[in-house]
Amino acid sequence: MKNIFTHRIAQEIDKENIIELMAASIEINMSAFLSSSEIVAAKETMGVDQSLISDKSYFLVETELNNKTVLVGCGGWGKRRTLYGGDHTLGRDDSLSDPKTDPARIRAMYTHPDWGRKGIGTLLLELGEAAARDAGFKTIELGSTVPGEPLYLARGYREIERYTTIAANGEKNVVIKMIKDLVQTDLI
């Protein structure tokens, strides 16, 4: 039987479940790409961003399993200048972006490891892109991890910059800045 996925906007009450999903996603999904010490380094820039929940721009994807609603993915879009990171990430810029001149941001995308490769990431991207387009943005950017890069490339994002930071444990943390045009051209 195929799972049916529903989505909704995250609320403050969902924060604990979001944190649990993020932790599982980071530990397990990234392990195919990064060493355990590189995962520790990545955690310095990953986590819950309260502004996404407050701005009502963070989506939860759920399904029913054994008559219980289960959180299987989360992600959203940002209308703020911060490219990536959680509340604890250094160097944040939470000022609002101007849709006329600035890109929107795809932010904090996570899929529960038990639910990978089922279209959840694609659904979250489509939701974020549509909401950003509806808010008047013409382009959208994201800061990808190495494990996230294949999805974003498949969904039409292109790399514009790749840079490395050094984490507190001395490991490298690669961020891939990617962009996508949101303007739809209608064929007549």
C-alpha positions in Angstrom: 0.0 0.0 0.0 1.3 3.4 -1.0 1.7 6.0 1.7 -0.3 9.2 1.4 1.6 12.3 2.5 -0.1 15.4 3.8 1.5 18.7 4.7 0.8 21.6 7.0 2.5 24.7 8.4 4.6 24.0 11.5 3.4 25.4 14.8 5.3 26.1 18.0 3.9 23.0 19.6 5.7 20.9 16.9 9.2 22.0 17.8 10.1 19.0 19.9 9.1 16.6 17.1 11.0 18.7 14.5 14.1 18.5 16.7 13.8 14.7 16.9 13.4 14.3 13.2 16.3 16.6 12.4 18.6 14.7 14.8 17.7 11.3 13.2 18.1 12.8 9.7 21.5 14.3 10.4 22.9 11.2 12.1 21.7 8.6 9.7 21.1 10.3 6.3 24.4 12.1 6.3 26.4 9.0 7.4 26.6 7.7 3.8 28.4 10.9 2.8 30.3 12.2 5.9 32.4 10.7 8.6 31.1 10.9 12.2 33.4 13.8 13.0 32.2 15.7 9.8 28.6 15.1 11.0 29.6 16.7 14.3 31.0 19.7 12.4 27.8 19.9 10.3 25.7 20.2 13.4 27.2 23.6 14.1 25.1 25.0 11.3 22.1 22.8 11.3 19.0 22.9 13.4 15.7 24.6 14.1 15.3 28.1 13.0 12.5 29.8 15.0 12.0 32.5 12.5 10.7 29.9 9.9 8.1 28.7 12.4 7.2 32.3 13.5 7.0 33.4 9.8 4.7 30.4 9.1 7.0 29.4 6.2 8.0 26.0 7.6 6.2 22.9 6.4 5.7 19.5 8.0 5.0 16.4 5.9 3.1 13.6 7.7 1.6 10.2 7.0 -0.5 7.7 8.8 1.2 4.6 10.2 -0.6 2.1 12.4 -3.5 4.6 12.9 -1.0 7.3 14.2 0.1 10.5 12.4 3.9 10.4 11.9 6.2 13.3 11.0 8.3 12.1 8.0 9.8 15.4 6.7 10.2 19.1 7.3 11.5 22.0 5.4 10.5 25.4 4.3 11.4 28.7 2.7 12.7 31.9 4.2 12.0 35.5 3.4 14.9 36.5 5.5 18.5 37.0 4.4 19.9 34.0 6.4 20.9 31.4 3.9 21.2 28.4 6.3 21.5 27.4 9.9 19.6 27.0 13.1 19.0 29.5 15.9 22.5 28.8 17.2 24.3 29.4 14.0 26.8 32.3 14.0 26.6 35.1 11.4 22.8 35.0 10.9 21.1 38.0 9.1 17.4 37.8 10.0 16.5 41.0 8.2 13.8 40.6 5.6 14.6 40.2 1.9 13.1 42.4 -0.7 11.2 40.2 -3.2 12.0 42.7 -6.0 15.8 42.4 -5.6 16.6 39.5 -3.3 16.1 35.8 -3.5 14.0 33.8 -1.2 15.7 30.9 0.6 14.9 27.2 0.8 15.7 26.3 4.4 16.1 23.4 6.9 15.2 20.5 4.8 15.1 17.1 6.6 13.6 13.7 5.8 13.3 11.0 8.5 15.7 8.2 7.6 12.9 5.6 7.5 11.1 7.6 4.8 13.9 8.5 2.3 13.5 8.3 -1.5 9.7 8.6 -1.4 9.4 12.1 -2.8 9.2 14.0 0.5 12.2 16.3 -0.3 10.7 17.1 -3.7 7.3 17.8 -2.1 8.9 20.2 0.4 10.8 22.0 -2.4 7.7 22.4 -4.4 5.8 23.8 -1.4 8.6 26.3 -0.6 9.0 27.4 -4.2 5.3 27.9 -4.7 5.0 30.0 -1.5 8.1 32.1 -2.3 6.7 32.7 -5.9 3.3 33.7 -4.4 5.1 36.1 -2.1 6.6 37.8 -5.2 10.1 36.3 -5.2 11.7 35.7 -8.7 14.6 33.5 -7.5 15.3 31.2 -4.7 18.7 30.2 -3.1 19.8 27.5 -0.7 22.9 26.4 1.2 23.2 22.7 0.5 25.1 20.1 2.3 27.0 17.5 0.3 24.3 14.9 0.9 21.5 17.3 -0.2 23.2 18.3 -3.5 21.9 15.5 -5.7 18.3 16.4 -4.9 18.7 20.0 -5.6 20.5 19.4 -8.9 17.8 17.1 -10.0 15.2 19.8 -9.1 16.8 22.5 -11.3 19.1 24.3 -8.8 22.6 25.2 -10.0 25.7 25.8 -8.0 26.9 29.4 -7.8 29.5 29.0 -5.0 31.1 26.3 -2.8 32.9 27.2 0.3 34.3 25.5 3.4 34.2 26.5 7.0 36.2 24.9 9.8 34.2 23.7 12.7 35.2 23.8 16.3 36.4 20.1 16.1 38.7 21.1 13.2 36.7 19.3 10.5 35.7 21.0 7.3 32.0 21.9 6.7 31.2 22.3 3.0 28.3 24.6 2.0 27.1 24.6 -1.6 25.2 27.8 -2.4 22.7 27.1 -5.2 20.1 29.1 -7.0 16.9 28.5 -9.1 14.8 30.9 -11.1 11.2 30.9 -9.9 9.7 32.8 -12.9 7.4 30.6 -14.9 7.2 31.1 -18.6 3.8 30.2 -20.0 3.7 28.7 -23.4 0.9 30.2 -25.5 
